[in-house]
Amino acid sequence: MARLFWLILVLAFVAALLAGASWAIAYNTVGNILGAPPPKMGKQTTQLVWNGLGHEEKHPVMWRFGFGPTVIPGATRVTIYVGPAGDIVRTDPTDLEARLVAFHRTGY
């Protein structure tokens, strides 16, 4: 029984390490999208979405980074979906990168 307990404990520790590494990769990807220096994005929420987006069978698990209210013109709320390996699945608004380029050009 003690071996089973330690096995479960070790597996939980490994799962926590993998989840932390996945979050760090996804957070770095979001930082790369937002650019340097990032605009004021308001309150950030992060969520691990287990079922994906429903229509995205390729990515059943992904990180959801939500921001709002932002100072990006035309995008008061921003949501970025990132896969566990750091690949961008979807952004809301869909033209977020173009809006960020325009925002950085204004000199804010």
C-alpha angles and dihedrals in degrees: 000000000000091000091053090050093051092045091054090046093051092046091051090050092050091048090051091050092050092048091049092050091048091050091049091052092047092047090051090051091052089050090053091052094049092050132211119325095022117219120249100279101180121219116002125214124186124194135173105227110207101186098045120218096314094240093051104080091164091068110040092163124040144151119252116206113189125188132183152204094014132182092229108119111249095008112084091160124035127191123185122189114203128184121233092260094051101264118141110243101177143335129209112239092039093216094053096129092054091048090050092051090051091046093052091049092058091065100238 
